[in-house]
Structure formats: C-alpha cells, structure tokens
Amino acid sequence: MSTTIRRTVPAIIVAGAMMMLATGCVAGENAAASDAEASSGTQEWSTDTLSIDFATYNPLSLIIKDQGLLEEALGDSVTVEWVQSAGSNKANEFLRAGSIDVGSTAGSAALLARANGSPIQVIDIYSQPEWSAIVVGADSDITSVADLKGKSVAATAGTDPYFFLLQALETEGLTVDDIEVQNLQHADGRAALDSGSVDAWAGLDPIMAAAEVEAGDKLIYRNVDFNSYGFLNATEEFITDHADVAQVVVDAYEEARAWALENPDETAALLAEVAGIDPDVANTVIQERSNLDVSGVPGKAQLAVLEVIAPVLVASGSVQGGEADVNKALDTIINATFAKKATEG
C-alpha cells in the first residue's frame, strides 16, 4: 500500500514570488544555484546516511516509510536505512549501539535509557497512546491486579508495559517481588499467555488488540494515566552533528501526523498490513487507543508523566545510579528545538 500526500504551496509564498517578478527583483546567482540544487535533490547534507527505525507501535513511522517522505526530502545524496524495532527496549539497544540515529520508544523507556547513560534526547512526540494493559487468557480466573500475587506474568523489561505492570501492582500494595516476571518480547509474551506458560501478560498494542479478537484474551486492568507518551528519540551525536537532517526527520513526522489525522482509515489499513493483523483490530488501535492529535513539541505534559514514573523506576532497581541519575535525566531528556521549528505557523 502506498499513498502520496498532496502538497500545496502556501498563498503567502505565491504572493511573494509574484511581487518579486512585478518589481523586477531577481535572486542572485548563488541563491538561484541553491534553489536548483534543492529542486534537483543535490542539496548538500551533513551526512550521506540516515538510520531510523519504524515500529508497529508508532503509526507515524509507518506512514513516513510507506510514502517515502524522508527519501523525497533528502534526495539521492542521503541513503535512508530503515530498521524495525520490536519494542522500546530494542529501539534503545539500537540507539545506544549507534546502529540507528533516530528511534521510537515509550517515554518511560527513554527516561530509563538516559538515566542509565544512553546519550539520547526526545525530539518529537508521535502519540499519546493507551497501548498497555494487564491481559489474561479467555478462561482465566484472574479478574484483578490483586489476583496476580504469586502468579507468573510476561513483560518486556525496559518498556512501557513493564512499567505499567509495576504501577498497577503498586495500586494493590504489591511489588515485582510478589510475582514471577517472565522477561519476553511483546509477541512472545502473547504466545506464552495463549499457550498457558504464564498466567498474565503486560500487553502492548497492536499485538494486545489482536489477542482480544483472535483469542478472546481479556484486559483486566487498564489505566490511561499509566501509559507514557510515544517519544521519538535521537542520539546527541546525531542532533549535534546532523541538525539539518534531524530537522527533516521531525518535519516528516509532523507531515505524517497531519495526514494520519485526515486519513484514519488508511492509517489503520497500513498498520494492519505491516503488523499482519485484522483491519478491524488495527482500526481499534488507531481510532480508540492512539491519540495522534497531540502536539509534537515535547515539554511539560511529558515531564509530568515521567515525574510520576521516575520513583517507580528507582524503586524497581532499574536505574544504576538511583534517584540522582533519574533527576538528571529528567532535566536533560527534552530537546524541543526541531519540533518547535516544524510546528511554527
């Protein structure tokens, strides 16, 4: 499936061009050469390669990849390398290893990574999802978080569902020590639940939504406030050395957001195709559990969520340096420069 976004030239630009012609203003030779370079795709960029991830939990990344927005904007002089992230933990692994420049994670996972020394910053917000919940099998007798005590639960360490699980346990006075956590990647967690290998699963959409429809699995605990935002992160080296390309990435995300909001059915169809799930399931994920109509500029709203999650990270022992490192990460994780520029006007 491939859909092209129709672009229109703002009226103010057209009016300005007409005025220049009318008054006899002619751009200098250097400006003309620069325009020619841009239109021919030969503009010089600070790098010849961009490595970026796509993920089924990040619908905007699917649109950008499907429609070739980055390839079109960067032209032939930059090779765009796409890498699929199976979860926030994998995206963080790629970022830390330097195998990708830009990756999509949950906000909680990004905070954990930075607190543990990964030099990343969030440069755009791609969604405000309700993508995590506690899931049990269709015939399970478990009906509440309290019932999880002494049970085995599948969860992917370092991701939003894992931190969702910790927060859910806390509501009943439980900790991770009261359950047996099976650290499995998201898809494997669902498989373990359906095979009876675990009693519950900290699920992630769209896999979770598919489990509801296909296997009759039940969501026994939901809490939208325990879900952190979708963060688009970049390495500090990429931000510093290749700010021009970082801006192109964020611009593409904002363009994809506008298209997704205007075309929810097509966005769901694309998700269904890439994730290999039923179109109705994908539609539920896009229209009921993924709020794409949020500001792409990271700031106070995201920090407010992370400040609630931070003590949970510390208490769980996930942060090597404890509270001090989490607080330092909170102070430095946001870089709103590119998103502000992309959303100006």
N, C-alpha and C positions, 0 to 999 in steps of 0.2 A: 504494500500500500504506500502510495506516495502522493502527497498533496502539496501544492505550492501556495505560499502566502502571496496575495496580491499586494503590491506596494504602490502607494500613491505619493506624489510629490507635494509637500506642504504648500499651500497657496502663497505663503509669505516668500518662499524661495522663488516661485514662479514670478511673483510680482517684482522681486528684487532683480531678477535676471532681465525682465522686460525694461525696467528703469535704466539698467546699465546700458542696454542696447540703445534706448531712446536718447540717452545723454552722451553717447559716444564713448563711454568708459570701456576700456579694453584691458583685460588682465595682462600682467607682464608675462614674459616668456617663461619664467620659472614656474609661475602659477599654472600656466597652460600645460607645461610639461608634467607638473604634478597631477593635474586633472586627468591627463592622458594615461599616466601610469595607473591611477586608481581605476579608471574605466576599463583598462585592458587587463587588470588583475596582476600587474607587475609592480605594485607598490612594495617598497622595501619594508620588511618587518624585522623585529629584533631577534626572531628565531625562525628556523625553517621547519620546525616540528612542534605540534601541539598534541599532547597526550591527555585524553579526557575520558571520563567514564560515562556509561549510560546504565540505568538500572530500572527495573520494573516498578520500584517504589518511588521513582522520580519521573512522572509522566512528561515533564517538560524536556527532559533529556532525550526521550524517545522521539518527540516532535523535531527537535533540533537535528538529531541524527537522520531521521527519515527524510526530512526536507532539505538536508544538505546546507543548512544556514551558515555553518562555520566555513565549509568549503567554498561557498559562494562569496562570503565576505573576505576571506583571506586569499583567495585566488590560488594560482598554481605554485606560488613560491613557498607556501606552507603546507606541509603534509599533516593532515589530521588523523591521529591514531585513536581509534575507539576501543575501549576496554570495558567489558561488562563487570559490574560489581554485584555480587550475590547478596551483599548485606553491608551495613555500615562498617562492620569490622574489616571486611575485605577492602573497602574503599580506603579506610585508614591505613591498612597494611601497604596498599599501593602507594599512597601519598608519602608515607614515612620512608619507603624504599626508594622513592624518586622515580617509580615506574609510570606514574601519571602526574600531571601538573595540576589538574583540577578533578575533584571527586565529590560525590554527593553522599551525605550521611544525615543521620538524625542529629539534632542539636546536642543531645546528651552525649552521643558518641564523639562528636567533635570536641566537646569540652574535656572529656576523659583523655582523648588523644593529646590535646595541647597540654593538659595538666601533667601528663606523663612524658612531656618533652618533644612531642611531634611539632615541628615548626609550621603550623597551618593557621590560616585565618578564614573566617567566613566572609565571602564577597557578595553573596546574594542569597535570598530566601526563595526556595522554589515552591513551598506549600506549607499549609498548616493542617496536617492530617490527623485523623483518628485512625491510625494504622495498626495499633497494638491492642490486644485484649487477652484475657486468660481463656483458653479453649479446652474443652473436654470432649470425649467421644460421644456419639449419639446415645449410647446406652449407659453412660457413666452415672453413678450415684452422687458424684461430686456436684454440689449446687452453689457453693460459696468459697471464698478465699480461705475461710477458716477450715474448710474441709481438706485443704491442701497439706495440713500438718502431717508429716510423716510420709508424704507421697513423693513420687518421682515426677519432676517437671522438666520438659525440654525447653531450652532457651539458648539463644546465641549470645555468648558473653560479649560485652562491649557494644551492644546495640540497644535501640530504644525498647524493644520488647523485654530485654533483660532488666533494664532499669524500671520499666513499667511493672514487672514482676516484683522487684524489691519494694517499690512504693505500695503496690497492692498488699503485699504481706504486712507492711507496716501498719496498714489500716486495721488489721486484726491483732496487732501486737506480736506478730511473728517476724522472724528474720530468715535469711537464706539458710541458716543453720538448722532450721526447723523442717526443711525439705531436702530432697536429694535432687540436685540440679544436674541434668544431662546436657553438656555443652555441645549442641548440634547446630549446624547451619539451618536456616529457616525451613527450607524444603525438607531437610532430613528430620526436623522436628515434627512436621506434619506427618511424615511417613511413620515415625516412631509412635505417634499418638494413634494413628489408624491401625497399626499392627498390634497395639496393646503393649508395646515396650515401655511406654511411660503412661502415667495417669493423667497428665495435663501438659499443655504446651502454651508458652508465651508466644502468641502468633503474630504474624506480620502480613498485611495485605500486599499484593493481591492473593497470595497463597492462602491466607486465612479465609478470605471471602469464598474462594473456590472450595475449601474444605467444608464450609457451611452447606453449600449447594450440592456438592458431589458426594459427601459422606454423611451429611446431616450432623456434623460436629456443632457443638453448642458453645456460645460465648457466655460464660458465667459471670464475667466481671469486665465492665467497660468503664472508662473514666477519661474523657477527652482531655482533662487538665493534666493527666499523667503522660500525655504524648507531647514530645518536644517538636519544634518546627523542623522542616526539611532545610538543611544547610548545604549550600554549595561552597566548598572549601578549596583553597589553593595554597600551595606551598609559599612560604615567604620569599624564597629564591625566585619563584616564578613571578610573584607580584612585583618584586623589586627590579628584576632584570628584564621582564617582558610585560610591562604595564600596558603597552599598546595592544597586545594580543589578549590580555586579561580583560580589557575593556570590550573587545569584540565578543568574547565569551558571554559576558554579562549582558551586553546588548542583545545577543541572540536569545538569551533566556527571557528577557523582557518581551521580545518579539514573539517567542513561543507562548508565553503566558497569555498575551492578548489573543492569539489565535485559538488557544485552548478554551478560553472563556467564550469565544464566539462559536466554537465548534466542539461542544462537549461530546456529541455522539461520535464524531470522527476521532476524537481523542480516545474515547473508550474503545473504539474499534481497533485503533493502533495498539493500545495496551493489550487487548485480547490476542492480537496477532503475535506480538513479541513474547508475551508471557505464556501463550498457549493455553488460555483459559476461555471459558464460555463468554460470549459477548455480554450476556446479562450480568454476569459476575463483574466483568470489567466496568460496566455501566454503574453498578453499585459502588465500586471503588472510586470512580471519578466523580460521580454526582452526589454521593451521600457521605463519603469518608475522606475526601480530598478537597480541602478548601484552597483552590489555586488563586482565588481572588484576594490575595493579601499583598501588602507592599513588599517588593523585593529588597528594600533597604533594611539591612539588619540593624537592630538598635534596642531600645528599652523593652519592647514586648518580648523579644527573645531572651534578653538577660533576666527578665523577671521569672521566666520559666526555668532557666538554668540555675538561678539562685535557689530555687526550691529543690532542684535535683542535686545540687552540689553536696549538701550534707549526706545525702544517700550514697553518693559515690565514695565519700570519705569513710562513712560508717561501714561500707562493704569491704573496705580494704583495697579497692580498685586503684587508688591513687598512691603512687610510690612515696611522694613527699607530703601526703596528708593535706590538711586544710590550707596551709600556706601556698602550696602549688596550685590548688584549685582556685584560690582567690586571685593569684597572679594570672591564671588562665582567663578568668572572668574579666579581668581588667584589660586583657590584650587580644582577645579572640576575634573581636569585630574589626573589620576594615570595610567601611561603608562607602569609600571613595567611588568605586566603579558603579555601584547600584544607584547612587545619588546622581551621577552623571547620566546614566542610562534612562533614568526616570524624570529628568528635568523637562519642564514644559508639559 
